[in-house]
Amino acid sequence: MSFFTGLIVALVRVKLYAIILGPAGFGVVSQLYNFYLLFTNIIHFGVPVSITSETSKINNVESRPIINSYFRYIVSRILLVTLFFSFVIILLSEPFSYFLVDSVEYSFFIKVIFISAPFTVAYFLIEAFLKGCQEITKIVKINVFTNVTSTLIFIPLIYLYNIWGVSIYLMIFGLLPVLVSIIVAKKFISTISKPSSYILARKEKMIIFKLGAVSLISSLMHQGVIIYLRKIIIGSYGLDENGIYQSVLSISLTYFGLLYVFLSNYTLPKLAECKNDINLVAELNINARFLILLIFPMISIFYTYKEFGVLLLYSPKFLNAGTLFFPQLIGDIFRVGAALLGLWMIPRHKIKQIIIIDIIFNSIFVILLVVFVNLLALPLFYVSIAYLLSFLSHFIMYFIYSKHSIKFKFEKKIKMTMVYSSLLLLLTFLLQNYNKDLAQFLLFAVLLIWFLMVVELHEIRNMKEVLKNYFKKLID
């Protein structure tokens, strides 16, 4: 439910951005909000990921005093730092605005959205403890209420106040989750915030911050690359082309973000519970198959109907984005694969390895961008090619290390699923380029054949049972 409401909200948001703000305004808002996300990810030092990983291992009644100590220790320190640096950015909003979009006109935008930064960070921490303690239903309720309520507020704000209305909406969007969590998870927060007689050892504190540092460095590097990407697009192609590419990137980030919610809410705690490599490899294969069955048909449908998709999500001004989608969407497949294969390394404390892989990946991305855009002055299409090649390298590095470290390999069934799914994408691409009308006519027949080839009857029954139990849990 959280997945679908998040998806619908994202679609409504980008549609209104496109219609009312146009490509240039859409690009500006994306750049400024990306800076906000970069800040909130830096300031909590990546601690939420490590909290989820560590509390998943000790989630029992006997360990409650340890969890309480973690909560009070982490929240008290990170929120003070967040308040201080939020104030600094608000005070220096004009130079930050000029650096990001070459204009001080949007300093007010920065001031407004950064009011909510401490609240956003507070919710990240609360959500991390909810995930670690397997309170997923509460997270779903918080996210659904936040998404629905903020969207109802967003629509009149953007119509009445344009880009300044967006800043007010983003501030509210940052404030709501922590306020709603106080109501929905009041008992849980009250329980884990109680004083504890347990005193955290230095080693326990260091583990949280070491693992957090990995998440922070990875996020910082890639968010920084995305900001740099937008700056060189603005410098080389202009604000409108930045908006065009941002429309494509926004779709990538939206559904990757929604899939990463699944990975962080479900997969990470499961991987943290695996006590040996055999169980770990089995769990990775289960998740890999689920993601393949989800991603490939999504990409086939969107690519076949990409013109309709662009018109539905944006406006006719964004139709030029259609040519960028195929390499971008293929890159997203490798991005999700890399995220999955890198996830097991967090609870296993593979800090140095994650940092090295991410440094190489981001370096490859930057080098490709410089070569394609600055040196060769190639068209915007090659920015998506750089995206594809860099995430392919990211996936390969994680796969090689996983194979070496935990003897990871894809099961035979998954390999066959990959083959059939790759053929599905190839056929989708060839049909779309040969005859668009024929591709649209044949797509669902092709998807049906693919489905019958890769999905077994017992898996359908299992999926139905999982969904039934999931919705029953939500109702209860």
PEPE-V144579 format. One line per field, one symbol per residue. burial: 1 if it has 24 or more other C-alpha atoms within 12 Angstrom, else 0. A space follows every 10 residues. Layout:
BEGIN
burial->???
END
This chain:
BEGIN
burial->1110111011 1111111111 1111111111 1111111111 1111111111 1111111110 0001111111 1111100110 1110110011 0010011001 1000011111 1111111111 1111111111 1111111111 1111111101 1011101100 0111111111 1111111111 1001100110 0110000000 0000101111 1111111111 1111111111 1111011011 1111111111 1111111111 1111111111 1111001001 1111111111 1111111111 1111111011 1011101111 1111111111 1111111111 1111111111 1011101111 1111110111 0111000001 1111111111 1111111110 1100010111 0001001101 1101101110 1100000011 0010011001 1001100000 0000000000 000000
END
